[in-house]
Amino acid sequence: MKWNVEKTTKTLLFAASLVIIIIASGMVLSLMNGSIPAFKEFGLKFIISTEWNPTEGNEHYGALPFIVGTILTSVIAIIICIPLAFSTSLFISELYRGTKVASIIGTMVDMLAGIPSIVYGLWGFYVLRPWIIDLGFNSQGYGIFTAGLILAIMVIPYATSISTEIMLMVSNDLKEAAYSLGATRREVIFNVLIPNARSGIFTSFILAFGRALGETMAVTMLIGNANIIPKGIFDTGNTMASIIANQFGEADGLKLSSLIAIGLLLFVMTGLINGLGKFIIKKL
Amino acid sequence: MAKPKLKYNSILQREVKSRFIKDKIFSGIVITLSLITISPIVLIILKLIAKGYKQINLSFFTETAPNTFQAMEAINSGNVIPGGILNGITGSLFMVFLASIMAIPIGLLVGIFLYENGTKRYANIVKDITDILQGVPSIVLGLISYFWVVKFITNGFSAMAGSFALFIMMLPLIIRSTEETLKMVPDTIKEAGFALGVPYHKIILRVLIPTGLSGLITGILLSISRIIGETAPLMLTALGSMSVNFDISKPTSAIPLLIWQFYNDPNMVDLIWSSSLLLMFFVLALNLISKQIISKRNK
């Protein structure tokens, strides 16, 4: 029998695609499998319990403080991110479209996207934190707000690059028609550009939010690592990612399982947010 | 007759003027906010250079990390901390290399598969799953690699486990960039090949890959720049090591892991800046090279 190269090629390509399926489904199964002990012990209460007590014999773990911490930091990040990312995309795609300045700003935004999380963490710790202290928000400089601020800087390039792409897709004819009627640039932006690019811009912030949920190192270094529900945005706390990074090293048994359960919840949360973003983008 | 017209004109002028002023103010705000957005990159790089250059010398690249006593002695006598981050540099390169030799071939194959079967249902599912994988937080990838490799394959923290986490992170990036690149290859070139009776695998090897080569390389470089700075998954998998290690079944250090270690050790704090500077240099160099390749291709 002659060796059929054609068929082998196709099989090889198909086999490679199976690797993706295997990794993804294996990931879900492993996370579920690993979190069984925690859910068996605490039931669904694990999600709404606020206690995190590793004392032996009296162990009790609940994920709520970290879920709250994760959502709070990410929401703060997005609130700060929206005006900045929006302006920067306007700068690149509208105000200085096609000029050298725009490409320099674009390159710098790309560079921001490339900075490793741990470097952001260091910079936040040694530069941003003293500023927070100087401004008198809190005495240590750690906390939800500081973490949210560094997250904002980290996700801005992400939101900016998607928004910019969407804004560049808005047809020039529409904008030129508005200009020819005597509209100013601001009027074109608010009456033509934004209505046309609205859902895309919205999506860029959803995806940036999804990115913020899972950031680990910078947040771990700035949030203050307190396993309680923060009382305010200048209080210390912990996120789902940061509790895993912090406590994984010394964890075993029920604690390990609880951390994995938190990983599973984080996986589901980011999956839902990203899925929503991708869904809207596909509809465009 | 002339009077009312003049009045009308002046109202019109005022109206137009206020619109122009509004426009100016708006532009001003946009420009200011844009400058605020990019200011961190300048501040961060300046800070890294200002604080880190002192420690950059030959031994920084040729010696392994000092222990905390050596660092303390050096600080007390006012010297530069001895030693370097050789174990981190070699560890990072080693694990990125291992991740790459797994992720590049599989990523290219899946990318080609998606490009060829783009409209089919199964391919769309694979595409969606790839997107989901891309959004998974890196710390969760660390957990997975801990389960699969640390617990079952190497029975302990290892370079293999670290690079496996990096591999899962790299894979979706390469798949998507491969697919996007191939989509830009004109169909006519491919069809010309088929018309000449060229078999399928030769079309891939001789037409698709060479035509899209610059795009493929760019995708690979960018994905490396994304994983080289990863810390969280390595903390759960590669752990770190005080010596240079090229054994895939042993704990291994990496530049980001060393930065984390230095950060937690008051005696070593001076080393965080130089290590970060070097890490940033790697990341930015990879980014700039890929930008260069893109702009060359566009010409």
Interface residues (C-beta under 8 A of the other chain):
Chain A: V5 E6 T8 T9 K10 L12 L13 F14 A15 A16 S17 V19 I20 I21 I23 A24 G26 M27 S30 L31 G34 P83 L84 A85 S87 T88 L90 F91 L95 I105 T107 M108 V109 D110 M111 L112 G114 I115 P116 S117 I118 V119 Y120 G121 L122 W123 F125 Y126 V127 I153 I156 T160 T184 R185 R186 E187 I189 G210 R211 L213 G214 E215 T216 M217 M221 A241 I244 A245 F248 G249 L259 I260 G263 L266 F267 T270 G271 I273 N274 G275 K278
Chain B: R19 F20 K22 D23 F26 S27 I29 V30 I31 T32 L33 S34 I36 T37 I38 P40 I41 V42 L43 I44 K47 L48 I106 L109 V110 I112 F113 L114 E116 Y122 A123 I125 V126 D128 I129 T130 D131 I132 L133 G135 V136 P137 S138 I139 V140 L143 I144 Y146 F147 W148 I168 L171 I175 P199 Y200 H201 I204 S225 R226 I228 G229 E230 T231 A232 M235 L236 P256 I259 W260 Y263 I272 W273 S276 L279 M280 V283 L284 N287 K291
